[in-house]
Amino acid sequence: MVMRISLGPRLQQVAAFVPEGARLADIGSDHGYLAAWLLQNRRICCAIAGELNREPAERARQTVRATLLQEQMQVREGAGLTVLAPAEVDTVVIAGMGGATIAEILESNPVVLPTLQRLVLQPNAAGAQVRFWLAEHGWAIIQEALVMENNIIYEIIVAEPGKMQPLNQLQAEIGPVLLAERPENFRARVLAAIEARQHVATQLQRSASSLAATKRQQLLQQISELKSLLS
């Protein structure tokens, strides 16, 4: 029996940002479910699942075999974009990693990156670092989304080659498109950012160092700016 893949809300939104007919690479594919779902639903023509380590790569291969997608989906082991050749794919998904790791992956193969047409990125943390990286490396953020799954809000960033205005800290933290559109879950996302900063500011208040005091003042300024988004 052929296994049918189903996706949760987070990966459903990631999938929605993958262009019709794309040649996809999912880096850090987590069983290869996203690519398999897109292929089963005839949304893309072919896919490569990239995994750094053998164990997750084998889980993705099991998905390929269970879904009978051997002709359309490959699993490759390697670091980041090094598993790809230039112009082999046009769309790359990197989902479920920290912002620093996503930036590291994007820098892992300078020959491949310029041949890509779209990045779909879902950082679990440090989304600001991802947005700053995109702005500084010739990628324009064209779409963003917030998705609630298991009481966690996930942000998804879509970028294509192009220039955009330099981002300030607030734009990088919340997202320029999200700031403009204020979608569902926007308020909850801002409240979560405020709460995280308040927690750190409280910890810093216990320190007598001037460095801690400066950092705390920066956080309080950020909290003020974030609160202004709720009015």
HUUR-V475844 format. One record per helix or strand of 3 or more residues. SS is the DSSP state (H for helix, E for strand). FROM is the first residue (numbers start at 1). TO is the last residue. If there is no record, write none. Layout:
BEGIN
ss: (SS,SS)
from: (FROM,FROM)
to: (TO,TO)
END
This chain:
BEGIN
ss: (H,E,H,E,H,E,H,E,H,H,E,H,E,E,H,H,H,H)
from: (9,22,30,44,54,73,80,91,99,110,118,127,139,152,169,176,186,210)
to: (16,27,40,51,67,77,83,98,106,113,125,136,149,161,174,181,204,228)
END
